Amino acid sequence: MEILILLIFISVILVGLAVAFFAWTVRQGTFDQADRLALLPLDDEKPVTPTTEREEDEYGNPADRL
C-alpha cells in the first residue's frame, strides 16, 4: 500500500513538470508559427515547366538507346 502512495506522488510531480514545461514553451513563442511551418514543405519554390519525356530504365535513370 505504501508503494501506491509513492506512485501517486511521483505521477503528480511528473504531470506538474509537464504542465510547467508546456507553459514555458508557450511563453517563449515556440508555437506561434506552427501552422505556417507545417505547410512550408507543400509550398512550391518555383513553377515546374513541362519537359519532354524521355525513356527511363527500371531505376529511373535515362535510358541511352543506340
N, CA, C and O atoms as CSV, one atom per row, in Angstrom:
chain,resi,resn,atom,element,x,y,z
A,1,MET,N,N,0.813,-1.188,0.000
A,1,MET,CA,C,0.000,0.000,0.000
A,1,MET,C,C,0.864,1.262,0.000
A,1,MET,O,O,0.467,2.301,-0.529
A,2,GLU,N,N,2.034,1.156,0.593
A,2,GLU,CA,C,2.920,2.317,0.618
A,2,GLU,C,C,3.433,2.668,-0.771
A,2,GLU,O,O,3.680,3.834,-1.081
A,3,ILE,N,N,3.588,1.643,-1.602
A,3,ILE,CA,C,4.077,1.893,-2.960
A,3,ILE,C,C,3.051,2.670,-3.780
A,3,ILE,O,O,3.420,3.455,-4.654
A,4,LEU,N,N,1.770,2.457,-3.503
A,4,LEU,CA,C,0.719,3.185,-4.209
A,4,LEU,C,C,0.797,4.685,-3.910
A,4,LEU,O,O,0.637,5.504,-4.814
A,5,ILE,N,N,1.036,5.038,-2.682
A,5,ILE,CA,C,1.178,6.448,-2.304
A,5,ILE,C,C,2.407,7.043,-2.995
A,5,ILE,O,O,2.361,8.181,-3.463
A,6,LEU,N,N,3.497,6.290,-3.062
A,6,LEU,CA,C,4.706,6.762,-3.734
A,6,LEU,C,C,4.472,6.955,-5.227
A,6,LEU,O,O,4.926,7.946,-5.799
A,7,LEU,N,N,3.764,6.017,-5.868
A,7,LEU,CA,C,3.480,6.134,-7.298
A,7,LEU,C,C,2.583,7.332,-7.602
A,7,LEU,O,O,2.797,8.022,-8.599
A,8,ILE,N,N,1.599,7.584,-6.772
A,8,ILE,CA,C,0.727,8.743,-6.968
A,8,ILE,C,C,1.527,10.029,-6.798
A,8,ILE,O,O,1.346,10.971,-7.570
A,9,PHE,N,N,2.396,10.085,-5.816
A,9,PHE,CA,C,3.231,11.270,-5.587
A,9,PHE,C,C,4.142,11.528,-6.792
A,9,PHE,O,O,4.256,12.667,-7.245
A,10,ILE,N,N,4.781,10.497,-7.307
A,10,ILE,CA,C,5.678,10.651,-8.460
A,10,ILE,C,C,4.899,11.068,-9.705
A,10,ILE,O,O,5.373,11.901,-10.477
A,11,SER,N,N,3.715,10.500,-9.910
A,11,SER,CA,C,2.930,10.859,-11.094
A,11,SER,C,C,2.436,12.300,-11.020
A,11,SER,O,O,2.370,12.979,-12.045
A,12,VAL,N,N,2.087,12.779,-9.824
A,12,VAL,CA,C,1.670,14.176,-9.686
A,12,VAL,C,C,2.849,15.100,-9.979
A,12,VAL,O,O,2.668,16.146,-10.603
A,13,ILE,N,N,4.028,14.741,-9.550
A,13,ILE,CA,C,5.217,15.552,-9.841
A,13,ILE,C,C,5.494,15.577,-11.347
A,13,ILE,O,O,5.805,16.635,-11.895
A,14,LEU,N,N,5.387,14.428,-12.021
A,14,LEU,CA,C,5.626,14.385,-13.470
A,14,LEU,C,C,4.599,15.204,-14.244
A,14,LEU,O,O,4.948,15.890,-15.205
A,15,VAL,N,N,3.351,15.137,-13.837
A,15,VAL,CA,C,2.314,15.937,-14.504
A,15,VAL,C,C,2.583,17.422,-14.282
A,15,VAL,O,O,2.426,18.223,-15.204
A,16,GLY,N,N,2.980,17.791,-13.083
A,16,GLY,CA,C,3.306,19.182,-12.806
A,16,GLY,C,C,4.471,19.680,-13.641
A,16,GLY,O,O,4.453,20.809,-14.133
A,17,LEU,N,N,5.490,18.833,-13.803
A,17,LEU,CA,C,6.623,19.206,-14.652
A,17,LEU,C,C,6.215,19.354,-16.113
A,17,LEU,O,O,6.686,20.261,-16.799
A,18,ALA,N,N,5.350,18.477,-16.589
A,18,ALA,CA,C,4.895,18.561,-17.973
A,18,ALA,C,C,4.097,19.837,-18.214
A,18,ALA,O,O,4.268,20.486,-19.246
A,19,VAL,N,N,3.236,20.199,-17.285
A,19,VAL,CA,C,2.448,21.430,-17.421
A,19,VAL,C,C,3.364,22.653,-17.358
A,19,VAL,O,O,3.175,23.607,-18.113
A,20,ALA,N,N,4.349,22.630,-16.466
A,20,ALA,CA,C,5.283,23.754,-16.365
A,20,ALA,C,C,6.108,23.890,-17.649
A,20,ALA,O,O,6.338,25.008,-18.111
A,21,PHE,N,N,6.553,22.781,-18.227
A,21,PHE,CA,C,7.315,22.835,-19.467
A,21,PHE,C,C,6.454,23.355,-20.614
A,21,PHE,O,O,6.930,24.137,-21.437
A,22,PHE,N,N,5.191,22.929,-20.677
A,22,PHE,CA,C,4.286,23.418,-21.717
A,22,PHE,C,C,4.064,24.919,-21.570
A,22,PHE,O,O,4.088,25.644,-22.564
A,23,ALA,N,N,3.850,25.393,-20.357
A,23,ALA,CA,C,3.647,26.825,-20.133
A,23,ALA,C,C,4.899,27.611,-20.515
A,23,ALA,O,O,4.792,28.706,-21.068
A,24,TRP,N,N,6.067,27.078,-20.234
A,24,TRP,CA,C,7.319,27.752,-20.588
A,24,TRP,C,C,7.481,27.856,-22.097
A,24,TRP,O,O,7.900,28.900,-22.597
A,25,THR,N,N,7.153,26.775,-22.847
A,25,THR,CA,C,7.287,26.826,-24.306
A,25,THR,C,C,6.278,27.766,-24.932
A,25,THR,O,O,6.573,28.402,-25.944
A,26,VAL,N,N,5.083,27.867,-24.344
A,26,VAL,CA,C,4.087,28.810,-24.877
A,26,VAL,C,C,4.555,30.239,-24.644
A,26,VAL,O,O,4.398,31.084,-25.525
A,27,ARG,N,N,5.116,30.525,-23.497
A,27,ARG,CA,C,5.628,31.873,-23.218
A,27,ARG,C,C,6.800,32.238,-24.117
A,27,ARG,O,O,6.971,33.407,-24.463
A,28,GLN,N,N,7.604,31.260,-24.500
A,28,GLN,CA,C,8.747,31.519,-25.368
A,28,GLN,C,C,8.316,31.780,-26.810
A,28,GLN,O,O,9.109,32.293,-27.600
A,29,GLY,N,N,7.085,31.441,-27.167
A,29,GLY,CA,C,6.591,31.670,-28.518
A,29,GLY,C,C,6.944,30.557,-29.482
A,29,GLY,O,O,6.995,30.779,-30.692
A,30,THR,N,N,7.186,29.372,-28.971
A,30,THR,CA,C,7.564,28.250,-29.827
A,30,THR,C,C,6.439,27.862,-30.776
A,30,THR,O,O,6.704,27.443,-31.903
A,31,PHE,N,N,5.191,27.994,-30.343
A,31,PHE,CA,C,4.060,27.540,-31.141
A,31,PHE,C,C,3.396,28.661,-31.930
A,31,PHE,O,O,2.301,28.465,-32.456
A,32,ASP,N,N,4.018,29.817,-32.028
A,32,ASP,CA,C,3.396,30.946,-32.722
A,32,ASP,C,C,3.221,30.695,-34.219
A,32,ASP,O,O,2.206,31.089,-34.793
A,33,GLN,N,N,4.186,30.050,-34.854
A,33,GLN,CA,C,4.133,29.850,-36.297
A,33,GLN,C,C,3.980,28.377,-36.661
A,33,GLN,O,O,4.453,27.952,-37.715
A,34,ALA,N,N,3.339,27.607,-35.824
A,34,ALA,CA,C,3.234,26.167,-36.054
A,34,ALA,C,C,2.439,25.857,-37.323
A,34,ALA,O,O,2.800,24.944,-38.066
A,35,ASP,N,N,1.363,26.603,-37.579
A,35,ASP,CA,C,0.550,26.332,-38.770
A,35,ASP,C,C,1.320,26.644,-40.048
A,35,ASP,O,O,1.270,25.877,-41.009
A,36,ARG,N,N,2.022,27.756,-40.059
A,36,ARG,CA,C,2.764,28.137,-41.264
A,36,ARG,C,C,3.919,27.174,-41.510
A,36,ARG,O,O,4.167,26.782,-42.651
A,37,LEU,N,N,4.619,26.794,-40.462
A,37,LEU,CA,C,5.750,25.883,-40.629
A,37,LEU,C,C,5.301,24.488,-41.044
A,37,LEU,O,O,6.051,23.779,-41.715
A,38,ALA,N,N,4.101,24.081,-40.661
A,38,ALA,CA,C,3.595,22.768,-41.055
A,38,ALA,C,C,3.285,22.724,-42.545
A,38,ALA,O,O,3.411,21.671,-43.169
A,39,LEU,N,N,2.880,23.852,-43.125
A,39,LEU,CA,C,2.539,23.893,-44.549
A,39,LEU,C,C,3.723,24.261,-45.433
A,39,LEU,O,O,3.604,24.212,-46.657
A,40,LEU,N,N,4.841,24.621,-44.861
A,40,LEU,CA,C,6.006,25.052,-45.627
A,40,LEU,C,C,6.518,24.000,-46.608
A,40,LEU,O,O,6.881,24.381,-47.721
A,41,PRO,N,N,6.574,22.712,-46.285
A,41,PRO,CA,C,7.048,21.743,-47.278
A,41,PRO,C,C,6.141,21.613,-48.494
A,41,PRO,O,O,6.586,21.135,-49.537
A,42,LEU,N,N,4.884,22.024,-48.388
A,42,LEU,CA,C,3.966,21.920,-49.515
A,42,LEU,C,C,4.082,23.092,-50.477
A,42,LEU,O,O,3.522,23.046,-51.572
A,43,ASP,N,N,4.793,24.130,-50.092
A,43,ASP,CA,C,4.940,25.324,-50.919
A,43,ASP,C,C,5.922,25.051,-52.050
A,43,ASP,O,O,7.018,24.535,-51.829
A,44,ASP,N,N,5.507,25.409,-53.275
A,44,ASP,CA,C,6.397,25.254,-54.424
A,44,ASP,C,C,7.366,26.414,-54.467
A,44,ASP,O,O,6.964,27.570,-54.338
A,45,GLU,N,N,8.640,26.112,-54.647
A,45,GLU,CA,C,9.639,27.174,-54.712
A,45,GLU,C,C,9.569,27.931,-56.034
A,45,GLU,O,O,9.652,29.159,-56.060
A,46,LYS,N,N,9.417,27.200,-57.119
A,46,LYS,CA,C,9.269,27.829,-58.419
A,46,LYS,C,C,8.367,26.928,-59.249
A,46,LYS,O,O,8.318,25.720,-59.015
A,47,PRO,N,N,7.655,27.496,-60.211
A,47,PRO,CA,C,6.755,26.668,-61.014
A,47,PRO,C,C,7.536,25.674,-61.867
A,47,PRO,O,O,8.614,25.981,-62.376
A,48,VAL,N,N,6.985,24.510,-62.008
A,48,VAL,CA,C,7.615,23.452,-62.797
A,48,VAL,C,C,7.198,23.620,-64.248
A,48,VAL,O,O,6.009,23.719,-64.553
A,49,THR,N,N,8.184,23.652,-65.144
A,49,THR,CA,C,7.871,23.755,-66.565
A,49,THR,C,C,7.835,22.354,-67.162
A,49,THR,O,O,8.673,21.515,-66.830
A,50,PRO,N,N,6.883,22.099,-68.029
A,50,PRO,CA,C,6.818,20.761,-68.635
A,50,PRO,C,C,8.019,20.512,-69.547
A,50,PRO,O,O,8.443,21.403,-70.284
A,51,THR,N,N,8.545,19.332,-69.493
A,51,THR,CA,C,9.672,18.951,-70.339
A,51,THR,C,C,9.275,17.755,-71.181
A,51,THR,O,O,8.265,17.102,-70.921
A,52,THR,N,N,10.064,17.484,-72.170
A,52,THR,CA,C,9.787,16.312,-72.987
A,52,THR,C,C,10.135,15.056,-72.204
A,52,THR,O,O,11.126,15.016,-71.475
A,53,GLU,N,N,9.324,14.057,-72.363
A,53,GLU,CA,C,9.538,12.822,-71.621
A,53,GLU,C,C,10.593,11.983,-72.321
A,53,GLU,O,O,10.605,11.869,-73.547
A,54,ARG,N,N,11.473,11.403,-71.531
A,54,ARG,CA,C,12.499,10.514,-72.056
A,54,ARG,C,C,12.263,9.134,-71.476
A,54,ARG,O,O,11.658,8.972,-70.417
A,55,GLU,N,N,12.751,8.161,-72.192
A,55,GLU,CA,C,12.621,6.804,-71.689
A,55,GLU,C,C,13.542,6.618,-70.493
A,55,GLU,O,O,14.654,7.145,-70.458
A,56,GLU,N,N,13.059,5.857,-69.512
A,56,GLU,CA,C,13.848,5.584,-68.318
A,56,GLU,C,C,13.888,4.081,-68.087
A,56,GLU,O,O,12.959,3.354,-68.439
A,57,ASP,N,N,14.986,3.633,-67.487
A,57,ASP,CA,C,15.058,2.221,-67.137
A,57,ASP,C,C,14.290,1.995,-65.832
A,57,ASP,O,O,13.664,2.911,-65.299
A,58,GLU,N,N,14.350,0.755,-65.327
A,58,GLU,CA,C,13.543,0.434,-64.141
A,58,GLU,C,C,14.020,1.160,-62.887
A,58,GLU,O,O,13.294,1.157,-61.893
A,59,TYR,N,N,15.192,1.779,-62.877
A,59,TYR,CA,C,15.702,2.512,-61.713
A,59,TYR,C,C,15.476,4.010,-61.819
A,59,TYR,O,O,15.875,4.746,-60.916
A,60,GLY,N,N,14.850,4.490,-62.891
A,60,GLY,CA,C,14.577,5.904,-63.056
A,60,GLY,C,C,15.676,6.666,-63.745
A,60,GLY,O,O,15.594,7.890,-63.853
A,61,ASN,N,N,16.721,5.979,-64.226
A,61,ASN,CA,C,17.818,6.631,-64.931
A,61,ASN,C,C,17.460,6.751,-66.415
A,61,ASN,O,O,16.750,5.902,-66.954
A,62,PRO,N,N,17.947,7.793,-67.066
A,62,PRO,CA,C,17.680,7.907,-68.515
A,62,PRO,C,C,18.278,6.729,-69.262
A,62,PRO,O,O,19.429,6.355,-69.039
A,63,ALA,N,N,17.486,6.154,-70.147
A,63,ALA,CA,C,17.949,5.007,-70.909
A,63,ALA,C,C,18.589,5.500,-72.213
A,63,ALA,O,O,17.935,6.158,-73.022
A,64,ASP,N,N,19.835,5.185,-72.402
A,64,ASP,CA,C,20.547,5.549,-73.633
A,64,ASP,C,C,20.387,4.397,-74.616
A,64,ASP,O,O,20.982,3.332,-74.449
A,65,ARG,N,N,19.596,4.622,-75.617
A,65,ARG,CA,C,19.367,3.591,-76.630
A,65,ARG,C,C,20.209,3.934,-77.861
A,65,ARG,O,O,20.145,5.054,-78.367
A,66,LEU,N,N,20.966,3.004,-78.321
A,66,LEU,CA,C,21.765,3.226,-79.514
A,66,LEU,C,C,21.192,2.523,-80.685
A,66,LEU,O,O,21.743,2.602,-81.783
